[in-house]
Amino acid sequence: MPRKGLLIVHTGNGKGKTTAALGLACRMLGHGKRVAIVQFIKGSWRYGELDMRERYAGLLDFHVMGKGFTFKSEDRDADVQAAKEAWTLAETVINEGEHALIVLDELTYLVQLGMVEEETILRALLKRPPELHIIVTGRDASCALIEQADLVTEMKEIKHPLKAGIKAQKGIEF
């Protein structure tokens, strides 16, 4: 059976999309393979995964490109510019072919918010090096992205601690 780089999509309204992608990134790092992570929305908090950069220096390239949660943007033009710069970086990392896995965290929102054209993203994902695995995370993955993907997992919220008044916790949510 032939091997090929997979396009994996983690979508849905439940918690765990980024967490699952980071788990696969850790697995790849454990095999001594290079990983790149590009976070498109996160940016204003201190996330635990950022500390992995030092622990996996030389194997992990971690790019936090977002300006925080842009759903309630105070400066849409600046957010769109940041999104386009982040996508340009992601496309460069994809085309360089130096990584075994690239995580495009919260990429779906760039399309939903009209920041980057979906066709531009789909074309780049389609033209990726044949052995490169890519994981795309974010809610509401488009039908076109789902069709192009090799593996799609939908996270569905059944129960969440925030609804019970339990605050986000270090190591679980961030």
N, C-alpha and C positions, 0 to 999 in steps of 0.2 A: 504494500500500500504506500503511495507516495506521501511525502511530508511537504507541508507548505506552511507559510506564515498565516496565521488565522486573524481575521477581523472579528473581535469579540465586542459585544455591546451589553452593558449592564444598565438597565433602564427601570422605570417604575417609580411609584410614589413612596416606596418603603426605604428604610435605612439600610445601608450596606453596599451600595454601588461602588463607592470609592474604597471602602474597606475590603471588598472582594478583589478589586483591582490591585490594591496594595499587597494583598496576600499573594497574588500571582507574581507580582514584582519581587517580593521576598523569596519566593520559590526560585525564580529565575536567577536572582543574586546568589542564592545558595548553590546554584550550579556554576557559579563563576561567570555568568553571562552579563553583558552590559545592559542597563535599563535606563530609559529616560522617562521622566514624568513631567508633563506640562499641565499646570493647573490654571484654568481659564477664568474662574470666578473667585475662588478663594484668594485672600490676600491680606486681610486686615487682622486676622487672628494669628496666634502662635500655635501651629499644629504640631503634634508629636512626630508626624512623619518627616518633618523638616530635619529633625536630628539624625535621620538616617543618612543624610548627605555626608557627614563626617565619618560615620561608621563604615560606609561603603565607598569611600573616596576612590576614584579611579574606575569604579563600576557603575556608579549611579550619578546621573545628571538630573538635577531637580530644579525645575523652573516654575516659580510662583509668579504668574503674569497678571493675575486679576487685581482689581481694586476693591475687593470685597463683594458683597452681595449687591449686584447691579439691578435687581428687580425693582428697587425703589431709588433709582438713580437721581442724583442731584445735578449731575453734569453728563448728560447722554453723549454729547460729542466726545468728551474725554474717555468715557467708557467704550464707545465704539472704536476710537483710536487704539485704546489698550487692547481690545479684542482683536483688531486687525494685526497689531504688532505681535500678539501672542500666536495667532494663526500663522503668520509669516515665519516665526521661530519654529513652530511645530512642523511646518512644511519643510523647512531646511533640515531639521533633525530627521524627518522621515527620509528625505532624499539622500542624506549622507550615508545611510546604510551602515552605521557604526554600532547599532544597538540590536539586541535580540528581541527586546520588547519595548514598546512605547505606550505609556498610559496617557490618554488625552482626557483628563479629568474635567467633567462638566462641559464638554464640547457641545452637547446638544443644545445648550442654552444660547450659544452664539447664533445658531440658526433660528431658534424660536424668537429671539429678541431682534432679529433682522440685522445682526452685526456683521455677519459673514455669509455670503451666498452658499447655500447648500451644495449646489453643483460644483463649486470650487473645492469644497471639502471632499465630496464623494469622488471626484476625479483624482485628487491626491491620494486618497486611501486606496483606490483601485490601482494606481501606478506605483504603489510602494514596492520596495525590493521583495522578491518572491519568498524569502525566508523570514521576513520581518513580521512579528506578531504585534498587533495594535489592539488596545482596549479603549473603547469609548464609553464614558459614563455620563449619566444625566437623565433626568425625567423626560418623558414624552419623546423618545426617539422616533424619528420620522419613518414612514413606511419605506421610503427609498433606502434609508440607512439599514433598516432591519432586513430588507431584501438583499442588500449587498453583503451583509455580515455572514460569517460562518457559524457563529454561536451567539445566541441572544438569550439573556436571562432577565426576567422581569421580577424586580423586588416589589412585593406587595405588603403594605402595612396592615398588620392584623391588630397589633397592640404596640404602643410606644410609651416609654416612661414619662416623656414630657407632658402627656395628657393626664398623668397622675400627679403632676406637680414636681416631678423629679428633674432637677436641672441637668444640663449637659455636663458630662464628666470627662476629665482628662484621661486619655487612653481609650475611651469608648467613642465619644463624638468628635474629639479633636486630639 
